[in-house]
Amino acid sequence: MDRIDLESGFSIHDYRAKLKLLNDSGATRTLENRRELRCPACNRAFDRLFVSERETATFETAPDRPFCLARTDEKLLLLTH
């Protein structure tokens, strides 16, 4: 099982065979984990990944399950488990 590596930042293209794009608004993306990728924060498999290039993000409803946050210099990642 692979783990998302943030050492050099994060690029969706590095994981495109393992993630399915569900939504893309330009500055934010929501993806589904199709291949049991592990979370960069807790090292467990995650269900969904939200990636934002914005400085802030607002969610209408909080995730109803555990989640982790990770960030690079350019992106914020929210991973739900």
Secondary structure, DSSP 8 states (H G I E B T S, - for coil): --B---TT---GGGGTTTEEEEEE-SSEEEEEESS--B-TTT-SB-SEEEEE-SS----SS--SS-EEEEE-SS-EEEEE-
